[in-house]
């Protein structure tokens, strides 16, 4: 099984029909396919099991995935968004559920509490986590994604409306004493930013939600 970008906005997955040749993708993201390919609902919790499903139901962090198997080529895209390919090597990715385009069937997904994240952007208090070894594709609906490194010497502060996801040994906190929203006329509600410390990478989009 191989993954490749046909264009920056279209992910192509080549399935070889072997036992381990399967992916889970965002429901409705298939735009074309060739060969003997089967699609079915990924099941409880987007394939993450009953525990993940119960968390999703309680938290509202819904994740609708379809399982794709067989032998052939599948083209995946969502609203002409930009695709970001990542390789997880035992790491944990934290991202909003709508940012997940496709993941290896062997990766585990769950839901984690993030505190105040999304309080002013409508994203909710929880985020989807993906853990294990394999490939994953994120989708950015606000322009080409940008990767920003975080080290103990260089913590990072991010606008929550631009945040896509993060990978690595990162501690996330919230900065509520901010003034930049007032400068652009967005002073309604509680103004805050996301602060990341540790080792890892944070992915953002250049256009806010």
C-alpha positions, 0 to 999 in steps of 0.5 A: 500500500502506498500513499501519494499526493496527486495534487496538493489537494488530492490524496491517492492511496494505492491498495494492493489487496493484502491483509494489511492493505486498508485505510480509514478515511473521512466519510464522503471524501472519496472523489474517484476510485479504480479497481476492486475497492470496497467501502464500509462504515468504519464502525463504532467510534470511527474504528476506535472502539466502544470507549472512543464512541462513548467519549465522542457521544458525550463530548460532541467530538464526532468522527465519521470514518469509512473503511476502504479495502481491496485492490485498486486506487482511491482518490480522496479530497474534502472541499478542495482543502490542502492535504498534509501527509504525516508518518507517526512512529509511536507518537500521538497526533492531536487534531480536530476531528474535521481535520482528519482525512485518512489514516492507516487502519492500524492506528488508534483513535480516541478523544482527549480533554483539552481545556478551553480550546475552541471556547471562542471558535466553536471547536469544543473542549475536546480533541481527537487523538491518533496514536501508533505507527503508520501514515495519516493525512490531515486536511487544511481548509484555510490554505497550505498548512504550515509546520512550526517547530517547538523546543524547550527554548522556543515555546509557541503561541498560536491563534486557536482559529488557525490551529490544525494539530500537533505532534510530539511531547508537547504541553498545551496551555492557554494564554488569556491575557491577550490583546491582539483580538482587540486590535482587529476588532474581535474583542467579544467573548474571552480572548485567548491563545494556545501555548505549546511547550516541549518538543514537537511540531504544531501545524497551522493554516494561514487562513482563520476559521 
